[in-house]
Amino acid sequence: MLRIKLVKSIIGQTGQNRKIVAALGLRKMHQTVEHQDTPTIRGMVHKVKHMLVVEAVAPVAAEKPAEKPKRTKKTESAEPSEETKE
């Protein structure tokens, strides 16, 4: 897991650098995001490394969300409907 922080403004940067920063999910100065440590993310970070501070953090075990109770089908009433009555 990588913790990435934008420490330099995108003002005056090339359009490609701005798009990379946006693709990393960074919009404001000193904003921090966390991403999985993948070659794709590493490549993006490498392109704009002069604007970022990156630190490796231990992955946090994601808690499994509590399961919702399963819905049961409504049972039909014991009385026959008007259509089935003769």
N, C-alpha and C positions, 0 to 999 in steps of 0.2 A: 504494500500500500504506500502511495506517495502523497505527501501533503505539499501542495503547491500554492505559493503566495505571490501575488503580483506586487512588485516593489518599485517598478518604474512605469511611468505613464506611457500610454500608447500614442499620445500626441507626438507627432513628428515621425512616427514609425511608418514603415511601408504598409501597404494594404494587405499584403500576405501575412505580415506579422500580426496585424490587427485581427485578421480572420483566425489565426492560430490561437491567439489569446482568447477570443470569443468561443472557439471550439472547445477549449479547455474549461469553459464555464466561468471565466473570470470577467467581471464587468467593471469593477471599481478597484482603485488603489487599495492595497493592504487587505484585499479579500482573499480568503483561503478556501481551497477546495481539496477534496481527497479523491484520488483515482487509483484504480488497480495498476500494479506495476507491469505493464505490457509493453512490447516493442513499439507499438503505435504511439502510446502516450510518451514513452521515452524519446521518440523521434521528434514529436511536437515540442517537448520541453527543450530538446537540444537546439532547435531552430530559434527559440526565443530565450535562451538561457541567460542572456544579458539583462532580461527584464524580470526574472523570477528568482525566488528562493525555494529550493526543493529539499525536503527531508524525507527520509524513509521512516515509516512508522509501522509498528506491528499491526496486522489486520485485526480488526475488532470482530469478535464472533457475533454475527448477526443473530438477534433474537428471533425465534420463530413466532410470528404473530399468533395470537390466540385464535383458535378455530371457532367459527360461528356455529351455533347449533344447526344441525341439518333440518331442513324443512320436511315435514311429512305431508303426504297427500291428505286432503280433506276426505273424510269418509262420507259417503252419501247417507242421508237419513234413512231410518228403518222403514219409513212409510214409502210405498211406491208412488211415483210421480203421477200426475194426472194423465199423461200419455199412455202409461202402461195399464191403467185401470180400465176395466171393461164394464 
